[in-house]
Amino acid sequence: MLSPTKRGLMVIGKELPDFITDFFEKIDEEVRVHSPGNGLSKKQKYWLAFCALATLATNSVCWARFEKVSLGRYKKKALSWMFCHSKIPWRLLFQVSANVIISLYRITCGTLNIDESDNHRSKRTKKISWVHKLKDKATGGYAMGQCVVFIILVTPIITIPVGFKFYMPDPDVTQWRKKCKKLKKIGIPAARRPKRPSKNPNYPSKNELAIQLLKEFKEKQPDIDVKCINADALYGNKKFLTGAASVYKSTQIISQVDRNRNVRHRGKNISVKEYFSRNSGVLRQIKIRGEKEITATIASARLYVPSQGIKRFIVAVKYEDENEYRYLIATDMSWRTEDIVKAYTLRWLVEVFFQDWKANEGWAALTKLTGEEGSRNSLILSLLVDHCLLFHPDQLARIKNKLPAATVGTLRHQISMDSLFMFIQELLQLEDPSKALEQLASKVKESIISLAPSKKHMVGRDLGRLEASPSLQYRAAG
């Protein structure tokens, strides 16, 4: 059942908001330029525009819910058929969509930020691709789900997703680890345990996926001046830093590094934690993401990292409300310390994107489309919605006039109201609005408003025998 307060828009008419239809018209124009044989038909453009609006309406990519918000005008089987069988060039759509937004806002430079997002699934999911065991950060346990590695472009104007790849661990390596864990537990030495299986190229690591994303972005957007690349602690290793530097040779690459990572100081290897405990930092005023100014304790040094076989710029940062340092590692040692710290704060915008995307743009909430194409293409549809919101006239006007951009949530509510008024206007233009309204009320009751059974009331259930038994009266007398 759809809730008006939680799901926003309740009814979609035949007419769709202009900015959504214009967005997909623009995408079609660009697709025909890049690949003349892959242009979108009129029906495909309308279907994509409807699905984008329905995704905002229901916060899901679910054909049954889409049917409900259209009051049965579009059946779930027909919507599903278009998704599965219509020859829509999904990957090209996403690439072109990013091009459209970059061109619209005249983006020439920015930072690339790499991070991954987990989406939990059912414990017994068999038909959804890329599902595997994930570490649940909230509980400390494990859950089944999908992991997607994203590359997000943060510019002086906007922040948009520009690439993604699903991660799947090698099942042979997973089984090997399980077996070794059991053998270690019973005391079998490492020499007698099975050797790690050879690398399977069909299951690239997250580091490899991140480097692939960087290569693809550079190939598709060669004119964007990438100032720096930010990644979290998972990518603070030689493989990623060296691989990223080979793609963007003159670009600063910043990641976090573990406090136990060894560095060489005066001929001895010591951890970065120990090094900075001997070399305390100084208090500095740092402006976070060009807005809030805070006090942080900062120390830095250019140190040789034995595990990477090269000298790196190591920075220790402790914000005013923290007790422990966090440690950053950077490849370009010609940058100032404070510039590295400021640049790395931009990575937080990735978390804001994840929050907006999961809360308002459908894919994480209820998307159960099966197979690799089902997961990938539904994710592309969700990300197209994110791009489409930057085409909204109010958002465009605010950004062009250097005003704070509107949040995804408030835009979604405004689009919901606008679409509802468009639907009412359609009704008023009919020959007999009163009769149409009666039919609408009936359809709303059938399609949208379904009364759920309450567990509070006992009607229809066995209350039990709530009285004394004459044969047991002697028990009361005793």
C-alpha positions in Angstrom: 0.0 0.0 0.0 1.2 3.5 -0.8 1.2 6.1 2.0 0.6 9.7 1.0 3.0 11.0 3.6 5.8 8.5 2.9 5.5 8.1 -0.9 4.6 11.6 -1.9 2.8 11.7 -5.3 -0.3 9.5 -5.5 -1.6 10.0 -9.1 0.2 10.5 -12.5 -1.9 11.7 -15.4 -1.2 11.3 -19.1 0.7 14.6 -19.3 4.1 14.6 -17.7 6.2 17.6 -16.4 7.9 19.4 -19.2 11.4 19.3 -17.6 11.3 15.5 -17.5 10.2 15.1 -21.1 12.7 17.8 -22.2 15.4 15.9 -20.4 14.8 12.7 -22.3 14.4 14.6 -25.6 17.9 16.0 -25.0 19.3 12.6 -24.2 17.8 11.2 -27.4 19.4 14.0 -29.4 22.8 13.2 -27.8 22.4 9.5 -28.3 21.7 10.0 -32.0 24.9 12.0 -32.2 27.0 9.4 -30.5 25.3 6.4 -32.1 22.9 7.2 -34.9 21.4 3.7 -34.9 20.5 3.8 -31.2 18.0 6.7 -31.1 15.0 6.4 -28.8 11.5 6.0 -30.2 8.6 8.3 -29.1 7.2 5.4 -27.0 10.5 4.7 -25.4 11.0 8.4 -24.5 7.6 8.6 -22.9 8.1 5.3 -21.1 11.4 6.6 -19.6 9.9 9.9 -18.6 6.9 8.1 -17.0 9.2 5.7 -15.1 11.4 8.6 -13.9 8.3 10.4 -12.5 6.9 7.2 -11.0 10.2 6.5 -9.3 10.0 9.8 -7.6 6.3 9.2 -6.8 6.8 5.8 -5.2 10.5 5.9 -4.2 10.9 2.5 -5.9 11.5 0.8 -9.2 8.5 -1.4 -9.0 6.1 -2.0 -11.8 3.2 -2.9 -9.5 3.5 0.5 -7.7 3.9 2.3 -11.1 0.6 0.7 -12.2 -1.1 2.0 -9.0 0.1 5.6 -9.4 -1.1 5.6 -13.0 -4.5 4.4 -11.8 -4.2 1.3 -14.0 -3.6 3.2 -17.2 -0.3 1.4 -17.6 -0.3 -2.2 -16.6 2.7 -3.7 -14.7 3.1 -6.4 -17.4 3.4 -3.8 -20.2 5.8 -1.7 -18.1 7.9 -4.8 -17.4 7.9 -5.8 -21.0 9.3 -2.4 -22.1 12.1 -2.7 -19.5 13.0 -6.2 -20.5 12.5 -6.3 -24.2 12.5 -2.8 -25.6 15.9 -2.1 -27.2 16.9 0.8 -25.0 20.7 1.5 -25.0 20.9 1.7 -21.2 24.7 2.1 -20.8 24.8 4.8 -23.5 21.9 6.6 -21.8 23.8 7.0 -18.6 26.9 8.2 -20.4 25.0 10.7 -22.5 23.0 11.8 -19.4 26.2 12.8 -17.6 27.3 14.6 -20.8 24.1 16.5 -20.9 24.4 17.7 -17.3 28.1 18.6 -17.7 27.4 20.6 -20.8 24.3 22.3 -19.3 26.3 23.6 -16.3 29.5 24.1 -18.3 31.6 22.0 -16.1 35.3 22.2 -16.8 36.9 20.9 -13.6 36.2 19.0 -10.4 37.3 16.2 -8.1 36.6 12.5 -8.5 35.5 10.7 -5.4 35.4 6.9 -5.1 33.3 5.0 -2.6 31.0 2.0 -2.4 27.5 1.6 -1.2 25.8 -1.6 0.2 22.2 -2.5 -0.4 20.8 -5.3 1.7 18.7 -8.0 0.2 16.8 -11.0 1.4 18.7 -13.8 3.1 17.6 -16.3 0.4 17.9 -14.2 -2.7 18.7 -16.4 -5.7 17.6 -14.5 -8.8 19.1 -11.1 -8.1 22.6 -10.8 -9.4 25.8 -9.8 -7.5 24.2 -10.7 -4.1 26.8 -11.9 -1.5 27.6 -11.7 2.2 28.2 -8.1 3.4 29.5 -6.8 6.7 26.6 -4.9 8.4 28.2 -1.8 9.9 25.1 -1.1 12.0 25.0 -4.4 13.9 28.5 -5.7 13.4 27.1 -8.9 11.9 26.6 -10.0 8.3 23.8 -9.6 5.8 23.1 -10.6 2.2 23.2 -7.7 -0.3 24.7 -6.0 -3.3 27.8 -3.7 -3.3 28.2 -1.0 -5.9 31.4 1.0 -6.4 30.6 4.6 -7.5 32.6 7.4 -8.9 31.1 10.8 -8.1 32.1 14.1 -9.8 32.2 17.0 -7.3 32.5 20.3 -9.1 32.4 24.0 -7.9 28.7 23.9 -8.9 27.1 20.5 -8.7 27.8 16.9 -7.5 26.7 14.1 -9.8 27.3 10.3 -10.2 29.3 9.6 -13.4 30.0 5.9 -13.1 29.4 2.7 -11.2 30.3 -1.0 -11.1 28.8 -3.9 -9.2 31.3 -5.8 -7.0 31.2 -9.5 -6.5 33.8 -11.5 -4.6 35.4 -14.6 -6.2 33.4 -17.5 -4.9 36.4 -19.8 -5.0 38.4 -17.4 -2.8 35.4 -17.1 -0.5 35.3 -20.9 -0.1 39.1 -21.0 0.4 38.9 -18.5 3.2 36.1 -20.4 4.9 38.1 -23.6 4.7 41.3 -22.0 6.0 39.5 -20.4 8.9 38.2 -23.8 10.0 41.6 -25.4 9.6 43.3 -22.6 11.5 40.8 -23.0 14.3 41.7 -26.6 14.8 45.5 -25.8 14.8 46.5 -26.8 11.2 49.7 -24.8 10.3 49.7 -22.5 7.3 52.1 -24.8 5.3 49.5 -27.6 5.4 46.5 -25.5 4.5 45.4 -25.2 0.8 46.9 -22.5 -1.3 44.9 -19.5 -2.4 43.2 -20.0 -5.8 44.6 -18.2 -8.8 43.2 -14.9 -9.7 39.9 -15.1 -11.7 39.6 -12.0 -14.0 35.8 -12.4 -14.0 35.8 -11.2 -10.3 37.8 -7.9 -10.2 38.6 -6.4 -6.7 37.2 -3.1 -5.6 40.6 -1.5 -6.3 40.5 -2.8 -9.9 36.9 -1.7 -10.4 37.8 1.8 -9.1 40.7 2.0 -11.6 38.4 0.8 -14.4 36.0 3.6 -13.5 38.7 6.2 -13.6 39.9 5.0 -17.1 36.3 5.1 -18.4 35.7 8.6 -17.1 38.9 9.9 -18.6 38.0 8.3 -21.9 34.5 9.7 -21.9 35.3 13.1 -20.4 38.9 14.0 -21.6 38.2 17.7 -21.3 37.4 17.7 -17.6 40.4 18.9 -15.5 40.4 16.5 -12.6 42.1 18.4 -9.7 42.3 15.4 -7.3 40.9 12.0 -6.6 39.6 11.1 -3.2 39.0 7.6 -1.8 38.5 6.1 1.6 40.8 3.8 3.6 40.0 0.7 1.5 41.9 2.3 -1.4 45.0 3.6 0.5 47.2 0.8 -0.9 49.9 0.6 -3.5 47.7 -1.0 -6.1 45.1 1.7 -6.2 47.4 4.7 -5.7 49.8 3.5 -8.4 47.0 2.5 -10.7 45.1 5.8 -10.3 48.3 7.8 -10.8 48.9 5.9 -14.1 45.5 7.1 -15.4 45.8 10.7 -14.1 49.5 11.3 -14.1 49.5 14.9 -12.8 46.6 14.6 -10.4 46.7 14.5 -6.7 45.3 11.2 -5.2 44.3 11.2 -1.6 43.1 8.3 0.6 43.1 7.4 4.2 45.7 5.0 5.6 45.6 2.7 8.6 47.3 3.9 11.8 49.4 0.7 11.8 50.9 1.4 8.4 54.7 1.5 8.6 56.8 4.4 7.5 60.5 4.8 7.6 62.0 7.3 10.0 65.7 7.6 10.7 66.4 4.2 9.2 63.7 2.4 11.3 60.2 1.3 10.4 57.5 2.6 12.7 53.8 3.0 12.5 52.3 6.3 11.4 50.5 6.4 14.8 53.9 6.2 16.6 55.5 8.7 14.3 52.9 11.4 14.9 52.8 10.7 18.7 56.4 11.8 18.6 55.7 14.7 16.3 52.6 16.4 17.6 50.5 18.7 15.4 49.5 22.3 15.6 46.1 23.9 15.8 44.8 25.4 12.5 41.6 27.0 11.2 40.3 24.9 8.3 37.3 25.7 6.1 35.3 22.5 5.5 33.9 22.2 2.0 34.3 26.0 1.5 31.7 26.8 4.1 32.1 26.0 7.8 35.4 27.0 9.5 36.6 24.7 12.3 39.7 24.2 14.4 41.8 21.0 13.7 45.0 19.7 15.0 47.2 18.9 11.9 50.6 17.4 11.4 52.3 16.2 8.2 55.5 14.7 6.8 56.9 13.4 3.6 57.8 9.8 4.5 59.0 6.7 2.8 56.3 3.9 2.9 58.1 0.5 2.7 54.9 -1.4 1.6 54.6 0.9 -1.4 58.3 1.3 -2.1 57.9 5.1 -2.5 57.8 8.3 -0.5 54.3 9.7 0.2 52.8 12.8 1.9 51.3 11.6 5.2 48.9 13.9 7.0 47.5 13.5 10.6 44.2 15.3 11.2 42.2 15.5 14.4 39.1 17.7 14.5 38.1 19.6 17.5 35.5 17.0 18.7 37.8 14.0 18.2 40.3 12.2 20.4 42.2 10.2 17.8 44.0 11.2 14.7 42.9 10.0 11.2 45.7 9.7 8.7 45.7 10.7 5.1 48.1 9.6 2.3 48.7 11.7 -0.8 50.7 11.0 -3.9 51.7 14.6 -5.0 54.1 16.0 -2.4 54.1 19.5 -3.9 50.7 20.3 -2.3 50.4 22.2 0.9 49.1 20.3 4.0 46.0 22.4 4.5 45.1 22.0 0.8 45.2 18.2 1.1 43.0 18.4 4.2 40.5 20.7 2.5 40.4 18.6 -0.6 39.7 15.4 1.3 36.7 16.9 3.1 34.9 16.9 -0.3 34.6 13.2 0.0 31.8 13.7 2.5 29.6 14.9 -0.3 29.6 11.3 -1.6 27.8 10.3 1.7 25.3 13.1 1.1 24.7 11.7 -2.4 24.2 8.2 -1.0 21.7 9.5 1.5 19.7 11.4 -1.1 19.8 8.5 -3.6 18.7 5.9 -1.1 16.0 8.0 0.5 14.4 9.5 -2.6 15.5 8.0 -5.9 14.0 4.5 -5.7 16.7 1.9 -6.3 17.6 1.0 -2.8 14.1 1.1 -1.3 12.2 -1.5 -3.5 14.0 -2.8 -6.6 13.8 -6.6 -7.0 14.4 -6.9 -10.8 16.2 -10.1 -11.5 19.4 -10.9 -13.5 22.4 -8.8 -14.3 20.4 -6.6 -16.7 17.6 -6.1 -14.2 19.9 -4.8 -11.5 22.2 -2.8 -13.7 19.4 -1.1 -15.8 17.2 -0.4 -12.8 20.2 1.3 -11.2 20.8 3.3 -14.4 17.1 4.4 -14.3 17.5 5.6 -10.7 20.7 7.5 -11.5 18.9 9.1 -14.5 16.4 10.4 -12.1 19.2 12.0 -10.1 20.5 13.7 -13.3 17.0 14.7 -14.3 16.4 16.7 -11.1 19.3 19.0 -12.2 17.1 19.8 -15.3 14.3 21.0 -13.0 13.7 24.7 -13.9 13.7 25.8 -10.2 17.0 23.9 -9.5 18.5 25.3 -12.7 17.6 28.9 -11.8 18.9 28.6 -8.2 22.3 27.2 -9.4 22.6 29.6 -12.3 22.0 32.5 -9.8 24.6 31.1 -7.4 21.9 30.3 -4.7 22.0 27.2 -2.6 20.7 24.2 -4.6 17.4 22.7 -3.4 17.5 19.3 -1.7 16.3 16.2 -3.6 13.6 15.6 -1.0 12.0 19.1 -1.4 12.3 18.9 -5.2 10.5 15.5 -5.1 7.7 16.9 -3.0 7.3 19.9 -5.3 7.2 17.7 -8.4 4.6 15.5 -6.6 2.3 18.5 -6.1 2.9 19.9 -9.6 2.0 16.5 -11.2 -1.1 16.2 -9.0 -2.3 19.6 -10.2 -1.6 18.6 -13.8 -3.8 15.6 -13.3 -6.6 17.7 -11.8 -6.3 20.1 -14.8 -6.7 17.1 -17.1 -10.0 16.2 -15.3 -11.3 19.7 -15.6 -10.8 19.8 -19.3 -13.0 16.7 -19.9 -16.5 17.0 -21.2 -18.0 15.7 -18.0 -15.6 16.4 -15.1 -18.1 15.3 -12.5 -18.5 11.8 -13.9 -14.7 11.5 -14.4 -14.2 12.4 -10.8 -16.6 9.7 -9.7 -14.7 7.2 -11.8 -11.5 8.5 -10.4 -12.7 8.0 -6.8 -13.6 4.4 -7.6 -10.2 3.7 -9.2 -8.3 5.3 -6.3 -10.1 3.0 -3.9 -9.3 0.0 -6.0 -5.8 0.8 -7.0 -4.2 2.9 -4.3 -6.1 2.8 -1.0 -6.3 -0.7 0.3 -7.4 -1.3 3.9 -4.9 -3.5 5.7 -6.1 -5.9 8.4 -5.5 -4.7 11.9 -3.9 -7.0 14.5 -5.3 -4.9 17.3 -8.9 -6.1 17.1 -10.0 -9.6 17.7 -12.8 -9.8 15.2 -12.6 -13.0 13.1 -10.2 -14.6 15.6 -10.7 -17.1 18.4 -10.6 -15.2 21.7 -10.5 -18.4 23.8 -12.6 -19.7 26.6 -12.5 -17.0 29.3 -14.5 -18.6 32.2 -14.2 -21.0 35.1 -14.7 -24.8 34.6 -17.4 -26.3 37.0 -15.4 -29.5 37.1 -12.4 -27.7 38.6 -14.3 -25.8 41.4 -12.8 -28.1 44.0 -9.4 -26.6 43.1 -10.7 -23.2 44.1 -12.1 -24.5 47.4 -8.7 -26.0 48.4 
